Amino acid sequence: MRTIGIILIIAGIAGFLISDVSFSTTEEVADIGPLEVEREKERSLPITPVASGALIVIGGVVTVMGIRRTRN
């Protein structure tokens, strides 16, 4: 539990530092017999500060729960 909480906290901090994640996808435009036409499309996924803050809070709660669980 503690490890998952720490990973969530790190992901939240990274979300504040990185405003969006860009990736590319390949789409098939046409398939005419032996000829295939594909195009690569660049996409972006925004990361909001609210989501980053929520990850930090949830990670903190999970970390504290993991610490309390190991004490008992």
C-alpha positions as YAML, in Angstrom:
chain: A
units: angstrom
residues:
- id: 1
  name: MET
  ca: [0.00, 0.00, 0.00]
- id: 2
  name: ARG
  ca: [2.79, 2.37, 0.90]
- id: 3
  name: THR
  ca: [4.52, 1.82, -2.45]
- id: 4
  name: ILE
  ca: [1.32, 2.52, -4.41]
- id: 5
  name: GLY
  ca: [0.80, 5.72, -2.40]
- id: 6
  name: ILE
  ca: [4.31, 6.93, -3.15]
- id: 7
  name: ILE
  ca: [3.85, 6.18, -6.87]
- id: 8
  name: LEU
  ca: [0.61, 8.21, -6.87]
- id: 9
  name: ILE
  ca: [2.33, 11.14, -5.15]
- id: 10
  name: ILE
  ca: [5.17, 11.08, -7.70]
- id: 11
  name: ALA
  ca: [2.63, 10.92, -10.56]
- id: 12
  name: GLY
  ca: [0.82, 13.93, -9.09]
- id: 13
  name: ILE
  ca: [4.02, 15.95, -8.85]
- id: 14
  name: ALA
  ca: [4.91, 14.98, -12.42]
- id: 15
  name: GLY
  ca: [1.44, 16.13, -13.50]
- id: 16
  name: PHE
  ca: [2.18, 19.61, -12.17]
- id: 17
  name: LEU
  ca: [5.50, 19.70, -14.02]
- id: 18
  name: ILE
  ca: [4.17, 18.31, -17.33]
- id: 19
  name: SER
  ca: [1.07, 20.10, -18.65]
- id: 20
  name: ASP
  ca: [0.16, 17.54, -21.31]
- id: 21
  name: VAL
  ca: [1.19, 14.18, -22.72]
- id: 22
  name: SER
  ca: [1.66, 13.91, -26.49]
- id: 23
  name: PHE
  ca: [1.50, 10.68, -28.45]
- id: 24
  name: SER
  ca: [0.97, 9.66, -32.05]
- id: 25
  name: THR
  ca: [-1.40, 7.16, -33.59]
- id: 26
  name: THR
  ca: [-1.41, 5.59, -37.04]
- id: 27
  name: GLU
  ca: [-4.67, 5.47, -38.99]
- id: 28
  name: GLU
  ca: [-5.35, 3.54, -42.16]
- id: 29
  name: VAL
  ca: [-6.76, 6.02, -44.67]
- id: 30
  name: ALA
  ca: [-7.21, 3.75, -47.69]
- id: 31
  name: ASP
  ca: [-6.71, 0.09, -48.53]
- id: 32
  name: ILE
  ca: [-6.92, -0.47, -52.28]
- id: 33
  name: GLY
  ca: [-5.68, -3.93, -53.15]
- id: 34
  name: PRO
  ca: [-1.95, -4.17, -52.44]
- id: 35
  name: LEU
  ca: [-1.75, -0.41, -51.77]
- id: 36
  name: GLU
  ca: [-2.22, 0.81, -48.20]
- id: 37
  name: VAL
  ca: [-2.23, 4.48, -47.25]
- id: 38
  name: GLU
  ca: [-1.67, 5.32, -43.60]
- id: 39
  name: ARG
  ca: [-1.32, 8.61, -41.81]
- id: 40
  name: GLU
  ca: [0.24, 9.42, -38.50]
- id: 41
  name: LYS
  ca: [-1.78, 11.70, -36.25]
- id: 42
  name: GLU
  ca: [-0.30, 13.58, -33.30]
- id: 43
  name: ARG
  ca: [-2.58, 13.71, -30.25]
- id: 44
  name: SER
  ca: [-2.30, 15.48, -26.93]
- id: 45
  name: LEU
  ca: [-3.86, 14.61, -23.56]
- id: 46
  name: PRO
  ca: [-4.01, 17.56, -21.14]
- id: 47
  name: ILE
  ca: [-3.27, 17.00, -17.46]
- id: 48
  name: THR
  ca: [-5.23, 19.38, -15.25]
- id: 49
  name: PRO
  ca: [-3.89, 20.73, -11.96]
- id: 50
  name: VAL
  ca: [-7.02, 19.38, -10.23]
- id: 51
  name: ALA
  ca: [-6.18, 15.83, -11.32]
- id: 52
  name: SER
  ca: [-2.56, 16.27, -10.20]
- id: 53
  name: GLY
  ca: [-3.66, 17.58, -6.81]
- id: 54
  name: ALA
  ca: [-6.12, 14.71, -6.42]
- id: 55
  name: LEU
  ca: [-3.35, 12.18, -7.13]
- id: 56
  name: ILE
  ca: [-1.17, 13.75, -4.45]
- id: 57
  name: VAL
  ca: [-3.98, 13.72, -1.87]
- id: 58
  name: ILE
  ca: [-5.04, 10.15, -2.68]
- id: 59
  name: GLY
  ca: [-1.39, 9.04, -2.64]
- id: 60
  name: GLY
  ca: [-0.93, 10.63, 0.78]
- id: 61
  name: VAL
  ca: [-4.01, 8.89, 2.16]
- id: 62
  name: VAL
  ca: [-2.94, 5.50, 0.76]
- id: 63
  name: THR
  ca: [0.58, 5.96, 2.14]
- id: 64
  name: VAL
  ca: [-0.72, 6.80, 5.63]
- id: 65
  name: MET
  ca: [-3.09, 3.83, 5.52]
- id: 66
  name: GLY
  ca: [-0.18, 1.57, 4.55]
- id: 67
  name: ILE
  ca: [1.95, 2.87, 7.43]
- id: 68
  name: ARG
  ca: [-0.88, 2.40, 9.95]
- id: 69
  name: ARG
  ca: [-1.55, -1.10, 8.64]
- id: 70
  name: THR
  ca: [2.05, -2.21, 9.20]
- id: 71
  name: ARG
  ca: [2.04, -0.87, 12.78]
- id: 72
  name: ASN
  ca: [-0.89, -3.09, 13.83]
...
